[in-house]
Amino acid sequence: MDTLPGLATKELGRTFIHLDQVDSTNDYLKENAHRLPNLAVVIADRQTSGKGRSGRNWSSQPGDGLYMSLLLKDTPDGDLSRMPLLAALAVRSGLENLCGQPFAIKWSNDLLHEGKKLCGILCENRPERGQNTAVIGIGVNLRQSRQTLDDLGLVYATSLLLATNKLFSPKEAACAICNALESVFLRNSQAGLPGLLDEYRNHCVTLGKQVKVIRGSEQVPGKAVDIAADGSLLCEIDGKVVPILAGEVSIRGMDGYA
């Protein structure tokens, strides 16, 4: 087992695995959940089959980013649907503590800097021996240049290097995120969701905007008006407010990604 220098948590990330290469850090934790403790964390220098939302695959190069996953065991049913929001709130806080730059959240769990995507989060869950086992996958662009992202066709992406003009290591970013994750999870268990949900609303740039709700080839215009207690986005569409569930659709601004 490796260690994360500067880790201030009591439990989260105390079991820490650092891999040179893996197909997917999420898949690694799902495959090894039976032998790993709750709140174990894995990072990899390189992923060969990383996954995004809607099953999109992507690969990554060593040092360019943080590729990290967290294992959650026996997660209450009510927390599963809200996990993307809690994770986004924690990662935003962790990265802000790391580099002193403000970041925004695009519902449900993308982090933005000046309207461009810095980080994506993929939450997956499945029953495991009678428990709700969840995995939170976190991918943060750390060192990509503008030219590198443009060459990959990622015109709506950015990196911490571009946002701060500083180089951060994957372990530095992982440590900051783990510290913030444990704090958010503790607040959720002690005080419940309302306060965290208000904080999420304050940082969510999707709210109040005209958006496109994208499901497959269908695009429906609407307005994002609020976040429900289950984490769904409430959109006004054709005069009616309807809940949009994370993972079922994509949300885009009318004029671009955010």
TAWOGI-V553331 format. One record per backbone hydrogen bond with DSSP energy under -0.5 kcal/mol. NH is the residue of the N-H (numbers start at 1). CO is the residue of the C=O. If there is no record, write none. Layout:
<<NH	CO> <NH	CO>>
This chain:
<<2	16> <5	3> <7	4> <13	39> <14	11> <16	2> <16	14> <17	41> <19	17> <19	43> <22	46> <28	24> <29	25> <30	26> <31	27> <32	28> <33	29> <33	30> <35	32> <36	32> <36	33> <39	71> <40	37> <41	15> <42	69> <43	17> <44	67> <45	19> <46	20> <48	22> <49	23> <50	58> <52	56> <55	52> <56	53> <58	50> <60	47> <64	61> <65	61> <66	140> <67	65> <68	66> <68	138> <69	42> <70	136> <71	40> <72	134> <75	132> <79	76> <80	76> <80	77> <81	77> <82	78> <83	79> <83	80> <85	82> <86	82> <87	83> <88	84> <89	85> <90	86> <91	87> <92	88> <93	89> <94	90> <95	91> <96	92> <97	93> <98	94> <99	95> <100	96> <104	112> <105	203> <106	110> <107	105> <110	106> <111	119> <112	104> <113	116> <116	113> <117	156> <118	111> <119	111> <120	139> <122	137> <124	135> <126	133> <128	131> <131	128> <133	126> <133	131> <134	72> <134	132> <135	124> <136	70> <137	122> <137	135> <138	68> <139	120> <140	66> <140	138> <141	118> <142	64> <142	140> <143	64> <144	64> <149	145> <150	146> <151	147> <152	148> <153	150> <154	149> <155	153> <157	154> <158	117> <160	141> <161	142> <163	159> <164	160> <165	161> <166	160> <168	166> <173	169> <174	170> <175	171> <176	172> <177	173> <178	174> <179	175> <180	176> <181	177> <182	178> <183	179> <184	180> <185	181> <186	182> <187	183> <188	184> <189	185> <190	186> <191	187> <192	187> <192	188> <196	192> <197	193> <198	194> <199	195> <200	196> <201	197> <202	198> <203	199> <203	200> <204	200> <204	201> <205	105> <205	203> <206	105> <207	204> <208	224> <209	206> <211	222> <212	252> <213	211> <213	220> <214	212> <214	250> <215	213> <215	218> <218	215> <220	213> <222	211> <223	236> <224	209> <225	223> <225	234> <226	234> <228	232> <231	228> <233	244> <234	226> <234	232> <235	233> <235	242> <236	223> <237	235> <237	240> <240	237> <242	235> <242	240> <244	233> <245	243> <247	249> <248	245> <249	245> <250	214> <252	212> <253	256> <253	257> <254	210> <256	253>>
